[in-house]
Amino acid sequence: MKLTRRALTAAAVAVSLATAACGSSDGPTTPVTPNPIIGASVIAKSSSSTTISFTSVAGDASYDIERAEGATGAFAGITNLPAPATAGAMTYTDNGLKPNTLYRYHIITNRGSQKSPASSDASVTTLAFGNAAATINGDILASRTLFADTAYTLSGFIHVANGATLTIQPGTTIKGDFNVLGSALMIMRGAKIQAVGTVDAPIVFTSSRAAGSRQPGDWGGLLLVGNAINNRTGSVAVEGTGTDGNTVVSGKNYTVIYNGGTTQTDNSGTLAYVRVEFAGFAPIQDQEFNAFTFCAIGSGTRASYLEALDGLDDSFEFFGGAIDIDHLVAFETADDVLDMSEGFQGRVQFVVAQSTVQLTPRTGAGGYSVDLEGIENDGCNGTGCDLGFNQAPFTVPLVANFTLIGCGLQSCMGVSGGHGMMLRRGTGGYYVNGVIARWSADGVSLRDPETFARAGSVAIPSATADLQLRNITFVETNGLAFQAPSATQFALDLAGNNLTLSTATAASMFTAIPAVGSAPASLAAFDFTPVAGSSIATGGLSTFTGAILAKAGTFVTPTAYQGGVAPGGAKWFTGWTSYARN
C-alpha cells in the first residue's frame, strides 16, 4: 500500500512521541535540585567554639555551612565540607567565637551544579567565661590547654615541666589561691607557654579573693625560666624559691635554678594580652615574686601587651636573657616598673605606667620597697659576679618610648626611692624617647663609676657607647634631671643628649592623668596620649644612628614623639587593661 505524504508525516510524529514517552537518554535532561539536610544540630564546646553535626546523603558533592550571630544577624559562609564517598555522620568545629553569644547555623547541599535550599536553622549560645571551675594543685608534666569557659585556681607552686607546653585560651581567668601558703605559675626551662589573648578577651591572672577584698601579694605571679645567657656563675636560684627544699615535689616551692644557659635565641613561648593582678607574694623575707618575672628568657620568645596591676615588688623583672617585649602597662607598682640586670640584652618599646598610692599588702606577704623607681637597671651584683660590676656580658638593653609617672610624693616612694631611672652597678643600655614624670628625688641616678664607664666617661657619649640617654623629658622631678654629681654620682649633658628638664606640669602634657594624691576610680582616669602642641608630642629621636640603630634592628622603630603613646594615635593601653585598687 502506498502512503501519502500526509500519512508519512503523521507516522513520523507518532514515532517521535513514542520515543519521548519511553524516556530516551539521547534527549536533554533537567538537573534535579538536591534536598536540604534534615536534622542538623549544634552544641557549645567552649566560650569560643561550637560543633555542628549532621548526616550526609549519598550522591551529595559537598556542604556549605553558614553562620549568623544573634537572633537577626545575616548568614555568611564559614566553610565548605566535601561529602564522603559513603553517607554517614559529619561534624565541623567552629572556632574564634564570642563568649555567651547566640549563633545560628544552616547547611546548603551541593550536588553537581545545583544547590539545595538552606536547611532548618540550628542554634546555640557559647559558654560564658569562667562558667566552670577547676583547681590545679600539681605540676603540669605534659602539654595541656586551659579553656576560657573554666576559671582555674592555682593551689600551690605550679611548674610547667621541661618539654610541656601550656596553652591558654583567650579570655581565660587563672586565680592564685589566697588560702594556701603561696601560689605561683612557673614555666620551667625547656617548657613553653602559649597564652595569647585578644583585646576583647585578655588572659587574666589574679587573686582568688573577690573583687573589693584583693590586696598586693595575694599570690606569687607568673615566672618564666629560659635557657638564654645570664652573667652570674655557679648555681643561682630564682628569688623566693626553695622554701620547700631542693627536691622536686609536685606543687611545692622547690629551688629553681635559672643561670647557666647558653642560647640567646631560646623560645619559651608567646604572651599577648595578658594581665597579672595582685601578685608579689614573698615566700622568703625580702624575696617577693614579681607580677612578671623573666629569668634568662631568649629572643625566640614573644611578649606583647602585658599589664601588671597592684603587685608587690616589680612589675616586669628581667634576669639576663634577650627577650624582645612591647606594649607594657603598669599601675600601682610597689617597687620598680622595669628592673633589668645580670646581662639582660633585650629590647623594650612602648611602656606606660603610673603609681598614685601605696596600697596595703596582704598580711605576711611582704611589703612595699623603700626605693621605688621607674627603671632600676643593674649589671652584676652578689654571688657569681666574679668580676663585680664589670662582669660580662653587660646589661645593655634598648628601652624606647616609655612614660613612667610616679606618685609625686616622697612618702609613697620610700625613703631611698623617687628616682625616675636608677642606673647602677655597671649597667649600660640605650634609653630613648621617654618621659619621666613626678619622681620626687630626680630624673636619673647615674650611680657609680662602672656605670658611667659604659658611657665612655663623658657627658655626651659617642654614638658607639654602651650607655646612651637620648630625647627624654623630665617633668616634676624635684628640679633635677640627674642626681647632684658627687664622687659616686654622675651626669650627662642635657642639651647635647636632647634631654629636657621641663618647667611644665605633667598634667599639661597628657590628655588625662590623675592628680597627685587623688584616688582614680577606673581606667577612664588615665589617658597617656600627649597633648597636641606639648613638647613631648614632637620631641622624639626620629632617626637612629650608631649603636642605637644596630641595637634596634627591625624590632624598635624611631618616633617623632616621646613617651609610650603616639599623639593622635591608637590608645593601645585600653580595651584589654583594667584599673582597680582592690
C-alpha positions in Angstrom: 0.0 0.0 0.0 1.3 3.3 -1.0 1.2 6.0 1.8 0.6 9.6 1.0 2.9 12.5 2.1 0.4 13.4 4.9 0.3 9.9 6.2 4.2 9.6 6.3 4.4 12.8 8.3 1.8 11.7 10.8 3.7 8.4 11.3 6.9 10.2 11.9 5.3 12.3 14.6 3.9 9.3 16.3 7.2 7.6 16.4 8.8 10.7 17.9 6.2 11.0 20.6 6.6 7.3 21.5 10.3 7.6 21.8 9.9 10.6 24.1 7.4 8.7 26.2 9.8 5.9 26.7 12.4 8.3 28.1 15.2 8.1 25.6 18.6 9.1 27.0 19.5 10.9 23.9 17.4 14.0 24.7 18.2 16.9 27.1 17.5 16.4 30.9 16.7 19.0 33.6 19.1 18.9 36.7 17.3 18.0 39.9 17.6 20.3 42.9 19.1 18.4 45.9 17.2 18.1 49.1 18.3 20.1 52.1 19.9 18.3 55.1 17.4 17.3 57.8 18.2 17.1 61.5 21.4 19.3 61.7 22.3 20.1 65.3 24.9 22.2 67.1 26.4 22.2 70.7 28.7 24.7 72.5 32.1 23.3 73.1 33.6 26.3 75.0 33.2 30.0 75.3 34.7 30.4 71.8 33.8 27.2 69.8 30.8 25.1 68.7 30.4 21.8 66.9 27.8 21.3 64.1 26.7 17.7 63.4 24.6 16.2 60.6 24.3 13.1 58.4 25.4 13.3 54.8 23.4 11.8 51.9 24.7 9.5 49.2 25.3 11.4 45.9 25.9 14.8 47.5 29.1 16.6 46.5 29.7 19.0 49.4 28.1 21.1 52.0 28.3 24.8 52.7 28.0 25.7 56.3 26.8 29.2 57.0 26.7 31.1 60.4 24.8 34.1 61.7 25.3 35.9 65.0 22.4 36.7 67.2 18.7 36.2 66.5 18.6 38.5 63.5 22.1 38.6 62.1 22.7 37.8 58.4 24.2 34.4 57.4 27.6 34.2 55.9 29.6 31.2 54.7 32.3 29.8 57.0 33.4 26.6 55.3 32.7 24.0 52.6 32.9 20.4 53.6 33.4 17.7 50.9 30.9 14.9 51.2 32.3 11.4 52.0 32.0 8.6 49.5 29.6 6.8 51.8 26.8 8.5 53.6 27.4 9.0 57.3 27.8 11.3 60.3 29.7 14.5 59.8 30.9 17.2 62.2 32.6 20.6 62.0 34.0 22.7 64.8 33.7 26.5 64.5 36.3 28.4 66.5 37.1 32.0 67.3 33.6 32.9 68.5 32.4 35.4 71.2 31.6 34.1 74.7 28.0 33.9 75.9 26.7 34.7 72.4 23.9 33.2 70.3 24.9 31.7 66.9 22.6 30.2 64.2 23.8 27.7 61.6 22.3 26.2 58.5 23.6 23.9 55.7 23.3 24.1 51.9 23.8 20.9 49.9 25.8 20.9 46.7 25.1 18.2 44.0 26.5 18.8 40.6 25.8 22.4 39.7 22.8 22.6 41.9 22.4 23.9 45.5 19.6 22.9 47.9 17.6 25.4 49.9 19.1 26.0 53.3 18.4 23.5 56.0 16.5 24.5 59.1 18.5 26.6 61.5 20.3 25.0 64.4 21.2 27.5 67.2 23.3 27.5 70.3 24.8 30.0 72.8 28.5 29.8 73.5 29.6 29.2 77.1 30.4 32.2 79.3 33.9 32.9 80.5 34.6 31.1 83.8 31.4 29.1 83.5 33.0 26.2 85.3 35.7 26.0 87.9 38.8 23.8 88.4 41.8 23.6 90.7 45.4 22.9 89.6 47.4 21.6 92.6 50.2 19.7 90.9 52.9 20.4 88.4 52.0 20.2 84.7 54.1 17.5 83.3 52.5 17.1 79.8 51.1 19.6 77.3 47.8 20.9 78.5 45.2 23.5 77.4 43.3 25.8 79.8 39.9 26.8 78.4 38.1 30.1 78.7 34.8 28.6 80.0 36.6 27.5 83.2 38.1 29.6 85.9 41.2 27.8 87.2 42.7 28.2 90.7 46.5 27.6 91.2 46.7 25.9 94.6 50.4 25.9 95.4 53.5 26.5 93.3 52.7 25.1 89.8 55.6 24.3 87.5 55.2 23.6 83.8 57.8 20.9 83.2 60.6 20.7 80.6 59.0 19.5 77.3 55.5 20.5 78.1 53.5 23.4 76.6 50.8 25.2 78.5 48.2 26.7 76.1 45.7 29.2 77.5 42.7 30.3 75.5 41.7 33.9 75.1 39.5 35.1 78.0 40.7 32.5 80.5 41.0 33.5 84.2 43.6 31.9 86.4 43.5 32.7 90.1 46.3 32.4 92.6 45.0 30.7 95.7 45.0 33.1 98.6 44.2 30.3 101.1 47.5 28.4 100.8 50.9 29.5 101.8 51.9 30.9 98.4 50.9 30.1 94.9 52.5 30.9 91.5 52.9 29.6 88.0 56.4 28.9 86.7 57.2 28.0 83.1 60.4 26.0 83.5 63.4 25.8 81.3 62.5 23.7 78.2 58.8 24.3 78.7 56.6 26.8 76.8 53.6 28.9 77.5 51.2 29.9 74.7 49.0 32.5 76.3 47.6 34.6 73.5 44.6 36.7 74.4 42.8 39.4 72.5 41.7 43.0 73.1 38.2 41.7 73.8 39.3 38.6 75.7 42.6 39.1 77.6 44.0 36.3 79.7 43.9 37.3 83.4 46.0 36.1 86.3 44.5 37.4 89.5 43.8 36.8 93.2 41.3 34.1 94.3 39.8 36.7 96.6 36.7 38.6 95.5 36.9 42.0 93.9 36.9 44.5 96.7 38.9 42.3 99.0 42.0 41.7 96.9 45.5 43.0 98.0 49.0 43.2 96.7 50.8 39.9 97.5 47.7 37.8 97.5 49.6 35.3 95.3 53.0 34.9 93.7 52.9 35.8 90.0 53.9 34.5 86.5 57.6 33.3 86.2 59.3 32.2 83.0 62.7 30.4 83.1 64.6 30.1 79.9 68.0 28.9 78.5 69.4 32.2 77.5 72.6 33.8 78.9 72.9 35.1 82.4 76.2 36.6 83.6 76.3 35.0 87.1 78.4 31.9 87.6 77.7 28.9 89.9 74.1 28.0 90.7 71.7 30.9 91.1 68.2 30.3 92.3 65.1 32.3 91.4 64.3 34.7 94.2 61.7 33.3 96.5 62.1 29.7 95.5 63.4 26.9 97.7 61.2 27.2 100.8 60.3 23.5 100.3 63.9 22.4 99.7 65.8 21.4 96.6 63.9 18.1 95.9 61.4 18.3 93.1 57.9 17.7 94.6 54.9 18.5 92.5 53.1 21.7 93.6 55.8 22.6 96.2 58.1 25.6 96.2 61.4 23.8 95.4 64.5 25.6 94.3 64.5 26.7 90.7 67.9 27.4 89.1 68.0 29.9 86.2 71.6 30.6 85.3 74.0 28.6 83.1 72.0 29.0 79.9 73.8 29.3 76.5 71.1 30.0 73.9 70.2 33.7 73.4 67.5 32.7 70.9 65.8 30.3 73.2 62.0 30.1 72.9 59.7 30.0 76.0 56.5 30.6 74.1 54.2 33.6 73.5 52.4 36.0 75.8 49.9 38.5 74.4 47.1 40.5 76.0 47.9 39.1 79.5 47.1 40.8 82.8 48.7 39.8 86.2 47.0 41.3 89.2 47.6 41.4 93.0 50.8 39.3 92.7 54.2 39.5 94.5 53.8 37.2 97.5 57.1 36.7 99.3 57.8 33.1 100.3 61.1 34.4 101.8 61.6 37.6 103.6 62.5 40.4 101.1 62.2 38.0 98.2 58.9 38.8 96.8 57.9 37.4 93.4 57.0 39.9 90.7 54.0 40.3 88.5 56.1 39.1 85.5 59.5 37.5 86.1 61.7 36.7 83.1 64.7 34.6 84.0 67.2 34.1 81.2 64.4 34.3 78.5 65.6 34.2 74.9 64.8 36.3 71.9 62.7 33.4 70.4 60.0 34.2 73.0 57.4 36.7 72.1 55.7 39.0 74.6 53.3 41.9 73.8 50.5 43.8 75.5 51.1 42.8 79.1 49.7 44.6 82.2 50.9 44.4 85.8 48.3 45.7 88.3 48.8 46.2 92.1 51.7 43.9 92.6 54.4 43.8 95.3 58.0 44.2 94.1 58.5 44.8 90.4 56.0 44.9 87.5 58.5 43.5 85.0 61.8 42.0 86.1 64.5 40.6 83.8 67.4 38.5 85.0 69.7 38.1 81.9 68.3 36.9 78.6 67.5 38.7 75.4 63.7 38.8 75.1 62.1 41.5 73.0 58.9 42.9 74.5 56.5 45.7 73.7 53.3 47.5 74.9 53.6 47.2 78.6 51.2 48.8 81.2 51.8 49.0 84.9 49.7 50.5 87.7 50.4 50.9 91.4 53.8 49.2 91.4 55.3 48.5 94.8 58.9 48.7 93.6 60.2 49.2 90.1 58.2 49.2 86.8 61.2 47.8 84.8 64.1 46.0 86.6 66.8 44.6 84.3 70.1 43.0 85.5 72.6 40.2 85.1 73.4 40.8 81.4 70.0 41.5 80.0 70.3 42.2 76.3 66.7 42.6 75.2 64.7 45.4 73.7 61.6 47.1 75.0 59.3 49.6 73.3 56.0 51.3 74.3 55.6 51.4 78.1 53.1 53.4 80.2 53.0 53.3 83.9 51.6 55.3 86.8 51.5 54.9 90.6 49.3 57.0 92.8 49.4 55.4 96.2 50.9 52.8 98.4 48.3 50.1 98.9 48.0 47.8 101.9 49.6 44.4 101.1 48.3 41.1 102.2 49.4 40.3 105.8 52.6 38.3 105.8 53.1 38.6 102.1 55.9 41.2 102.1 55.9 44.9 101.8 56.5 48.0 99.7 60.0 48.8 98.7 61.9 51.6 100.4 63.3 52.6 97.0 60.7 52.8 94.3 61.9 53.7 90.9 60.6 53.8 87.4 63.6 51.9 85.9 66.2 50.2 88.1 68.9 48.6 86.0 72.0 46.8 87.3 75.0 45.0 85.9 76.0 42.1 88.1 75.8 42.1 91.9 76.1 39.3 94.5 77.3 35.7 94.4 78.5 34.6 91.0 79.7 38.1 90.0 83.3 37.1 89.8 84.4 40.5 88.4 81.9 42.5 90.4 80.2 45.3 88.4 82.4 44.6 85.4 81.0 41.0 84.8 80.3 40.4 81.2 78.1 40.2 79.3 77.0 43.6 80.4 73.4 44.7 80.9 72.8 46.6 77.7 69.0 46.8 76.8 67.3 49.2 74.5 64.2 50.8 76.1 62.3 53.1 73.8 59.0 55.1 74.2 58.3 55.0 77.9 56.0 57.1 80.0 56.8 56.5 83.7 54.8 58.6 86.1 55.5 58.4 89.9 53.1 59.2 92.7 54.7 62.6 93.1 55.3 62.3 96.9 58.4 61.0 98.7 56.1 59.4 101.3 54.8 56.9 98.7 58.2 56.3 97.1 60.2 55.1 100.1 63.0 56.8 102.0 65.6 55.9 99.3 63.3 56.0 96.3 61.9 58.6 94.0 64.5 58.3 91.1 62.8 58.1 87.7 65.7 55.9 86.5 68.3 54.2 88.7 71.3 53.1 86.6 74.0 51.4 88.6 76.4 48.5 89.2 78.0 48.8 85.7 74.8 48.7 83.7 74.7 50.1 80.2 71.7 50.5 77.9 70.1 52.8 75.4 67.1 54.8 76.7 65.4 56.9 74.1 62.1 58.9 73.5 61.0 58.7 77.1 59.0 60.8 79.6 59.9 60.7 83.3 57.4 62.5 85.5 56.6 63.1 89.2 59.6 61.4 90.7 60.3 63.2 93.9 64.1 62.8 94.1 65.3 63.3 90.5 65.0 62.0 86.9 68.1 59.8 86.9 70.6 58.5 89.4 73.7 57.5 87.5 75.2 55.9 90.5 78.8 54.6 90.1 82.0 54.9 88.0 81.5 51.5 86.4 78.1 52.6 85.0 79.5 55.9 83.8 82.3 54.0 82.1 79.6 52.4 79.8 79.0 55.9 78.5 82.7 56.3 77.9 83.0 58.5 81.0 82.0 61.6 79.0 78.9 63.8 79.3 78.0 63.3 75.7 78.5 59.6 74.9 79.7 58.7 71.4 77.3 57.0 69.0 79.1 53.7 69.8 78.9 53.9 73.6 77.1 51.2 75.6 75.2 53.7 77.7 73.2 56.5 76.0 70.2 58.5 77.0 68.6 60.4 74.2 65.5 62.6 73.8 64.0 62.2 77.3 61.8 64.8 79.0 61.9 65.1 82.8 59.0 66.9 84.5 58.2 67.4 88.1 61.4 65.6 89.2 62.4 67.9 92.1 64.0 70.3 89.6 66.7 67.8 88.8 67.3 65.7 85.7 70.3 64.0 87.3 71.0 63.4 91.0 73.6 66.0 92.1 77.1 64.9 90.9 79.5 63.6 93.6 82.2 61.0 93.9 79.6 58.3 93.2 77.1 60.2 91.1 77.4 61.3 87.5 75.5 63.4 85.0 75.2 63.7 81.2 74.9 66.9 79.3 71.3 67.9 78.8 71.4 69.8 75.6 74.0 67.5 74.0 71.7 64.5 74.5 68.4 66.2 73.9 67.4 65.7 77.5 64.8 68.3 78.7 64.3 69.4 82.3 60.8 70.9 81.8 59.2 73.5 83.9 55.7 72.5 82.7 53.4 70.3 84.7 52.9 66.6 83.9 49.1 67.1 83.7 49.6 69.7 80.9 51.5 67.1 78.7 48.9 64.3 78.7 45.3 64.1 77.8 44.4 62.8 81.3 46.3 61.6 84.3 45.2 61.6 87.9 46.3 64.4 90.1 48.9 63.9 92.9 47.1 62.5 95.9 43.9 61.7 94.1 42.2 58.3 94.0 41.3 57.3 90.5 38.2 55.2 90.3 38.7 53.4 87.0 40.9 53.2 83.9 38.9 56.2 82.4 41.1 58.5 84.6 44.2 57.6 82.6 45.0 58.7 79.0 48.7 58.8 78.3 48.3 60.4 74.9 50.4 63.5 74.5 48.5 66.8 74.2 48.9 68.3 70.8 51.4 71.1 70.9 53.2 69.8 74.0 57.0 69.3 73.8 56.7 65.5 74.0 54.4 65.4 71.0 57.2 66.4 68.7 60.5 65.8 70.7 61.3 62.3 69.7 64.5 60.9 68.2 63.1 60.1 64.8 66.3 58.7 63.2 68.5 56.2 64.9 72.3 56.0 64.2 75.3 54.2 65.5 74.9 51.6 68.3 71.2 52.5 68.8 70.4 51.8 65.2 72.3 48.5 65.3 70.6 47.5 68.6 67.1 48.5 67.3 67.2 46.2 64.3 63.7 45.8 62.9 62.0 45.5 66.3 62.3 49.0 67.7 61.3 51.9 65.4 62.2 55.6 65.9 59.4 58.0 66.6 58.9 61.7 66.3 57.3 61.9 69.7 58.4 61.0 73.3 56.5 58.6 75.6 54.6 55.4 75.1 51.7 56.7 73.1 51.6 58.5 69.7 49.8 61.8 69.7 46.6 61.3 67.9 47.3 57.6 67.6 45.7 54.5 68.8 45.0 54.2 72.6 46.6 50.8 72.7 46.6 50.8 76.5 42.8 50.5 76.6 40.2 47.7 75.9 42.2 44.9 77.4 43.5 46.6 80.6 42.0 47.2 84.0 42.4 49.5 86.9 41.3 48.8 90.5 42.8 49.1 93.9 41.3 46.0 95.5 
